[in-house]
Amino acid sequence: MVMKMKENIEFLNYIYQNAQMGVVGIDDIINKITDEDFENVIKEQKDDYETICKETSAIFKKYGKEEKELPMMAKVGSYIMSEMKTLTDSSTNMLAKMMIEGSNKGIIEITEQLNNYSGDDEEIRTLANKLLKIEQKNLDNLKKFL
């Protein structure tokens, strides 16, 4: 029982931090966006990630726990990488590529986590699948900006 709860909390933290990384990545590039359609797509993605964070926080409360914030190094690393990649090219095409790379990474990681999750909380599994669908939708919506 204790092991299942620990696994549930760890997976929930993973989901939270994955969605939070999406928000951080968007915040790192949002001021570089010049295309209104692209900006609208990116803002919708941010809303989706923030919704996942809120839903994750609600599940944490049921467990009497709190989410672990994304480590500062991850936030700083994201910012530095975004700045380096856009130093010479901050076109919509480049920004879309960066966001696609992030969504691809998210798809791979959440799929791997789902495949390895043996916890017993279906609400957490459902939330992870929702995040996976969001990442896949993001990928599809970004392709037109390449």
N, C-alpha and C positions, 0 to 999 in steps of 0.2 A: 504493500500500500504506500509506504513512504517512498519507495523507489519510483513508483508510477507518478506520484505527486511531484517528485523532483524532476522527472522527465517532462511532465506537463509544463512545469514552470520554466524549465530550460528552453523548451520549444516555443513557448509563449514569448519569452525574452527574445529569441531569435526572430520571430515574426515582427515583434515591436521594433527591434533594431534595424531589420531589413527595411521596413516601411519608413522609419526615421531617416535612414540613409538616403532613401528616395527624396524625402523632403529637403535634406541637406544639399544633395546634388542639384536639385532644382533651384534652391536659394543661391547656390554658387554661380548659376548661369543666368538667372532671370533678368538681371540688369543688362545683359549683353544681347537680348533678343530684340530684333527690329521688325520681324514679320508678325503682324497681328494674328493671323491664323495659327501660326506656330505657338505664339504666346498663349492663345486660348487653349490649345491642346495641352501645353505644359501646365497651365493653371488647373485644368481638369485633373491631370495626373497628380498634382500636389494635393488637391482636395481628396482624391481617392486614397492616397497614402495617409493623410491626416485622419481620414475615417477609420482606416485600419488601426492606426495608433489609438484612437479613442475606443474602438471595440476591444482592442487588446487590454487597455487599461481597465475596462469594465470587467473583463474576465479575471484580471489580477485581483480586483477587489473581492470577487467571489472566493478566491483562495486566501484572502487576507494578506496579500503580498503586494509589492510595488515593482514596477518595471525597472530594469536597469537601463539608464540612459546610455546612449551611444558614447563610446570613449572619445575624449577630446582629440586624441591622435587620429582617429578615423575622420573626424570633422575637419581637422587641419589638413590631413592628407588629401581629402576630397577637394578642399579649396585650392591647395597648391597644385594638384593635378589639373583642375579646371583652368587655373590661371596659366599654367604652362601650355596646355593644349590650345588655348585661345589667344595666346600671345601674338601670333602672327596671322591667325585666321579665326575670327569669331562669327563667321557666316552662319546662316541658318543651317546649311548643309553640315558644317562641322559640329554645331550644337546638337543637331539631330543624331549624328553619328555617336557623339558622346552619350546621349540619352539612350540610344539603342544598345550601346555596349553595356550600360548600367542595367537595362532591362534584361538583356541576355544573361548577364551574370546573376541577376535576381531569379530568373527562370531556372537556371541550372542549380543554384543553391537551394531554392525552396523545393524543387523536385527531389533533390537528394535528401533534404531534411524530411520531407513527407515519406519517402521510401524507407527511411531509417526510423521513423517515429513508431514506437510501439506503445505509446501512452494510451490511456483509456478515455480521454476527454474528446468527444465528438465535436463539441463546440470549437475546440482549438483546431482540430483537423479541418473543419468547415472553414474557419477563418484563414487557415493556411492555403486552402484551395481557392478561396476568394482572392487572396493576394496573388496567387499564381495566375488566375484569370486576368487580374488587373495588369500584371506584367506582360502577359500575352497581348492584351488589348493595346497597351502602350506601344509595344513593338509594331503592331499593325498600323496604328495611327501615325507613327513617326516615319514610316517608310516613304510616304509621299513627299517628305521634305528633303529627301536625299537628292 
